[in-house]
Amino acid sequence: MWRHGYDLSKETALKSGTLYPLLMRLSEQGLLESRWQEPERSGLPPRHVYRLTATGLALARDQELEAVAAERAGALA
Amino acid sequence: MNASPSRFRRLAVTLARHAARVLPGAPSSWAQAMRHELDYIADDSAALRWAFGCMLASYKARFVHRPRFSLRAAWRQVATSGALMLLIGLALQEHAGGQTEPPRPAFDETTCDLPGVSPEISPRLRCGTVSVPRNYDRPDAGRFRLAVVVIKSEQQPSWPEPVVYISGGPGQPLTVYAAHQARAPYAPRRDLILVDQRGTGKSEPSLCPDLGSKLLEAALAFAASATEEAFATRQATYLACRDQAIGRGLDLRDFGTRVTAEDLEWVRKALQIERWNVYGESYGTTVAMTLAALHPDTVRTVVLDSIYPPDPVPLWSTIVNDARDAFFASCVRDNVCSTSYPDLAETYRETLARLDQKPLLVTVPPQMRQPDDRVMLTASLFEAVVANLLYYPTAYPNLPRVIQVVHDGEPQGLGQVLGPVLAAQLAAAAIQNRATNAAVECRDRPHYRQDLPAGAHGLDRRQLYGVCARWSDLGPSPLIPVGTRVPILVLAGQFDPVARPASSRHVADLIGSSTRFVEFPLVGHNVRQLSPCGAKIAADFIDHPAQELDTSCTDRAAPIPFLPKRQ
């Protein structure tokens, strides 16, 4: 699912100054892919969209599961 | 407070432009992305906040790209926690987007069904499969099961961080050689991982497994692909396989080095290996470099043995010519060789001219299943035979004699000397999956999208020119880990008919200062398999990548024990 930078910023509550370095970093690591999307209407520039690569997705799932596992371990202790 | 919204907007645009100027050179599309996004933010004050953030982002990127900047480590910590949050956020959105969850990496252990495994080796083997996504961008597109063998080190406990060996081709099977690999470990104290790449060996999919023998039949029947007719037959044989594969529901875009590298990364996760040492040989070096470029954090060391040169490549025939000339020069310097074969280079040229005039019928062993047990030896086929012999030092002592025997054209000598050579080459060629070879190469290699280039030779006609443009689209390019911090060792053989040592050195230089280059005299393609000295240097490097390499054994290469002229 392709996402715009501004939407991501709103949804993750990360300001652009934090968001873009992260996007660049994820992209450098091959976890995120980006492409240019045609303008939504004339007079507007093309827009960059992002989504996780399969590797990014798998890593995210791993991290998510680790977080859940850590929580459970904490609850059992 | 009295500023009008349009002044906010103007300021925002100015800041965004400034951000674009500050951002370091390479990721200029990012600067544009930030600037363009501004036009989609309706609220002017939000736009200004956005632009201000973009400027901060650019400054951060600039600082992070500057080596040894003192804030770098601190920033990385902040970025890591933020990246984690963003990753999870993006993943949740993917999930909300209704995509099927990809299979999780898992190793399904099975019993081992491998040839030649002795009772001593058997307890060291773990066999199984790992299901990988056919297409990593489309988790719903199904899976391929890959065959995986883990060979425990002879001495237990194994050292951490095993070796993954990536073999050549593309299209060569690997797990079938597990017994051999167990006896010749890369780093004796470490476990060894073998994976049949997708479309090879026991891994899915099975891609026209009979293509190799069909091509060989065509090559032999048509006297080695030298004619236009043979070239057309060869193309048609490939394209029939392509149609058959598509008819079986396969997507030929699901091949290529990039996806093979992701498969290995998936296998690494399935085996719960934190980091591994990557040993690439021949085409395997292409996969190894791509893997190191995509996943540098999980690669401890890389050995690139006999680098398959990246595009753009010279015509294969020109590389073979260089290797052959180097070999002939070594004959001149050797007493036995130069006495028996005073001008081997000239004898070879004469042989080709004679075969061009009049091809020879050679008696071959019955297992080659040729009509009347005979093969028509043309100049083109003979060139290919000699090129293949240059791969293996074990063939070097016999090579001048093979050339002389064909030159003299005496039938008994041909049968006795050349027959077994042809049989061995046929057996080796039959093992490689030619369809997978095309499937990978056609995704990776732009030069095969052309028809035969000018100056192409008989040897070049055996390659994939004229096939790839009709086989599949070009895929994402294989990668070179330029500037990586992963320690890399490059091994090159003097007579390598696939990669000139100079081109391997060039790749080593491209990667940069983390790379060491060692050239081995009197060795062909695949240094480690052929040279105990190479095996020792590779093992030392894998175990102690930070130490100074002792390469002194390369100076003590034994001379080639040339066989004198046949009486």
Interface residues (C-beta under 8 A of the other chain):
Chain A: M1 R3 H4 G5 Y6 L8 S9 E11 T12 L14 K15 S16 G17 T18 L19 Y20 P21 L22 L23 M24 R25 L26 G30 L31 L32 S34 W36 E40 L44 P45 P46 R47 H48 Y50 R51 L52 T53 A54 T55 G56 L57 A58 L59 A60 R61 D62 Q63 E64 A67
Chain B: P27 S29 W30 Q32 A33 M34 R35 H36 E37 D39 Y40 I41 R49 W50 A51 F52 G53 C54 M55 L56 A57 K60 A61 V64 A79 G82 A83 L84 M85 L86 L87 I88 G89 L90 A91 Q93 E94 A96 G97 Q99 E101 P102 R104 P105 P133 Y136 D137 P139 E262 E265 W266 K269 L294 H295
